[in-house]
Amino acid sequence: MPRPSAENLLWIDCEMTGLNPYLPREGIKEGEEFFPDRILEIACIATDKHLNQLDEGIEYIVKTEKEVLDRMNEWCINQHGKTGLTQACLDSRYTMQEVDKLVSDYVAKHFPPDAPALLAGNSVHADKAFINKDLPLLASKLHYRILDVSSLKEIGRRWYPSLDWTSKKDEAEHRALSDIKASIAELKRYRENLFKPVEEENTAENTAAR
């Protein structure tokens, strides 16, 4: 197994009951009961700084009560039902607290204890908001900075409109692990089209030594 490194990237994708970890959904009237959305599934893949996977990654589904799943919006009910996630949540044996510990243990394998993990993904600020609420142990291991692939996509399609900016993630099955792999592939494509060739490992060191 590769040694832990602060230069590694922690790719995370979550599937949730909706998009509102704290705020009421649209349409909830004053005085009505409010139920915040929550994480249903989380997947992680650690890569090195050159986007090479360090292992096959992990994914966990959180055991979720039927009444929670029944409160999802129409899109989530249809999508999570189609992918099998809804039934998987009913069948899962992992509590939210257990998932928090398991994912945190995974982070500890790939990042030094004194180096917060840099979170990477597509629109990953949304995932981080849910992690902050539902997975506090994992949240404590994350850097305050993030690497958001969608930011590069938005820059690229504005500055280089002739290129194809269609993401494979757009066609992914909306399960956490497959979405992560699509995001990593997307960033590799942006690296090839938006940036200068990556410097050799010793180039920066030689320059700094001069």
Beta strands, then each sheet from edge to edge (+ up, - down):
strand 1: 9-16
strand 2: 39-47
strand 3: 58-61
strand 4: 117-121
strand 5: 142-148
sheet 1: 3+ 2- 1+ 4+ 5+
end
